[in-house]
Amino acid sequence: MSFDEISTMFETESSKLVTLINVTRKPELTIHEIIETYYQIMNVSSMITMLKQQDSKQSDALLEKFTITEAIISEFNSDIHPQIIQKLEKSIQDTTSYLQSENTQKSPEQIQSDVKLYDELREKMSTKEFVGQYGKELSND
């Protein structure tokens, strides 16, 4: 891939990142939205690092785009990331409390619903672990 192709891809991927970060501002996020956003942040951050190493070919416009994108990622890291962690923790706690509630006489429908809740709980816990690892990487930088 040429530098120009990579630069064009960076433009596309950073635009996608802005769209995804805007989605994370809504009150309720799906697991898919959370994971997609974090992967996109990591992808774009890697692209910036790689393109910065090719410093002889960078234009002022591209450098400015790096700065803007890094500021967007930084804002996400300081504002939105902690909120996502809190929402995941609360959702996990609420689901766990519900599943642990004493209700020994469950209908087949309730049992089926609980099975789905256990699956959702596993997804949430896995996503929380993934998001937590991202946060640990932030503290190591």
C-alpha positions as CSV (number, residue, x, y, z in Angstrom):
1,M,0.0,0.0,0.0
2,S,1.3,3.4,-0.9
3,F,1.4,6.3,1.6
4,D,-1.4,8.0,-0.3
5,E,-3.6,5.0,-0.1
6,I,-2.9,4.7,3.6
7,S,-3.6,8.4,4.1
8,T,-7.0,8.0,2.3
9,M,-7.8,5.0,4.4
10,F,-7.0,7.0,7.5
11,E,-9.4,9.7,6.4
12,T,-12.1,7.1,6.0
13,E,-11.4,5.3,9.2
14,S,-11.2,8.5,11.3
15,S,-14.6,9.6,9.9
16,K,-16.0,6.3,10.9
17,L,-14.5,6.7,14.3
18,V,-16.2,10.1,14.8
19,T,-19.6,8.5,13.9
20,L,-19.0,5.7,16.3
21,I,-18.0,8.0,19.1
22,N,-21.1,10.1,18.5
23,V,-23.2,6.9,18.9
24,T,-21.6,6.2,22.3
25,R,-23.1,9.5,23.6
26,K,-26.6,7.9,23.6
27,P,-28.0,6.6,26.9
28,E,-28.2,2.9,26.0
29,L,-25.5,1.1,24.0
30,T,-25.4,-2.4,22.7
31,I,-22.5,-4.6,23.3
32,H,-21.8,-4.5,19.5
33,E,-21.6,-0.7,19.5
34,I,-19.2,-0.7,22.5
35,I,-16.9,-3.3,21.0
36,E,-17.0,-1.7,17.5
37,T,-16.1,1.7,18.9
38,Y,-13.1,0.4,21.0
39,Y,-11.8,-1.6,18.0
40,Q,-12.1,1.5,15.8
41,I,-10.2,3.6,18.3
42,M,-7.4,1.1,18.5
43,N,-7.3,0.8,14.7
44,V,-7.2,4.6,14.1
45,S,-4.6,5.1,16.9
46,S,-2.4,2.4,15.3
47,M,-2.8,4.1,11.9
48,I,-1.7,7.5,13.4
49,T,1.4,5.9,14.9
50,M,2.3,4.2,11.7
51,L,1.7,7.3,9.5
52,K,3.7,9.5,11.9
53,Q,6.7,7.2,11.5
54,Q,6.6,8.1,7.8
55,D,7.2,11.7,8.6
56,S,8.9,12.7,5.4
57,K,5.7,12.5,3.4
58,Q,3.2,14.1,5.8
59,S,1.4,17.2,4.7
60,D,0.3,19.9,7.1
61,A,-3.3,18.9,6.5
62,L,-2.7,15.3,7.5
63,L,-0.8,16.4,10.6
64,E,-3.7,18.6,11.5
65,K,-6.1,15.7,11.0
66,F,-3.9,13.6,13.3
67,T,-4.1,16.3,16.0
68,I,-7.9,16.6,15.7
69,T,-8.4,12.8,15.8
70,E,-6.1,12.4,18.8
71,A,-8.1,15.1,20.6
72,I,-11.3,13.3,19.8
73,I,-9.8,10.0,21.2
74,S,-8.5,11.8,24.2
75,E,-11.9,13.3,24.9
76,F,-13.5,9.8,24.6
77,N,-10.9,8.4,27.0
78,S,-11.5,11.0,29.6
79,D,-15.3,11.4,29.3
80,I,-17.0,8.6,27.6
81,H,-14.8,5.6,28.5
82,P,-15.5,6.0,32.3
83,Q,-19.2,6.3,31.6
84,I,-19.2,3.1,29.6
85,I,-17.4,1.2,32.4
86,Q,-20.0,2.5,34.9
87,K,-22.9,1.6,32.8
88,L,-21.5,-1.9,32.2
89,E,-20.9,-2.4,35.9
90,K,-24.4,-1.2,36.8
91,S,-26.0,-3.4,34.2
92,I,-24.0,-6.5,35.4
93,Q,-24.9,-5.7,39.0
94,D,-28.6,-5.3,38.1
95,T,-28.8,-8.5,36.0
96,T,-26.9,-10.5,38.7
97,S,-29.2,-9.2,41.4
98,Y,-32.2,-10.2,39.4
99,L,-30.9,-13.6,38.6
100,Q,-30.0,-14.2,42.3
101,S,-33.4,-13.1,43.5
102,E,-35.3,-15.8,45.4
103,N,-38.1,-17.1,43.1
104,T,-38.2,-20.8,43.3
105,Q,-41.4,-21.3,41.4
106,K,-40.5,-20.4,37.9
107,S,-42.5,-21.1,34.8
108,P,-40.9,-22.6,31.7
109,E,-41.1,-19.1,30.2
110,Q,-39.3,-17.5,33.1
111,I,-36.6,-20.2,33.0
112,Q,-36.1,-19.5,29.2
113,S,-35.9,-15.8,30.0
114,D,-33.3,-16.4,32.7
115,V,-31.2,-18.5,30.2
116,K,-31.1,-15.5,27.9
117,L,-30.2,-13.2,30.8
118,Y,-27.3,-15.5,31.7
119,D,-26.1,-15.3,28.1
120,E,-26.4,-11.5,28.2
121,L,-24.6,-11.3,31.5
122,R,-21.7,-13.3,30.1
123,E,-21.5,-10.9,27.1
124,K,-21.6,-7.9,29.4
125,M,-18.9,-9.3,31.7
126,S,-16.7,-10.2,28.7
127,T,-17.2,-6.7,27.3
128,K,-16.4,-5.1,30.6
129,E,-13.1,-7.1,30.7
130,F,-12.3,-6.0,27.2
131,V,-13.1,-2.3,28.0
132,G,-11.1,-2.7,31.3
133,Q,-8.1,-3.9,29.4
134,Y,-8.3,-0.8,27.1
135,G,-8.4,1.3,30.3
136,K,-5.3,-0.5,31.6
137,E,-3.4,0.3,28.4
138,L,-4.4,4.0,28.8
139,S,-2.8,4.0,32.2
140,N,0.4,2.4,30.9
141,D,0.9,5.2,28.3
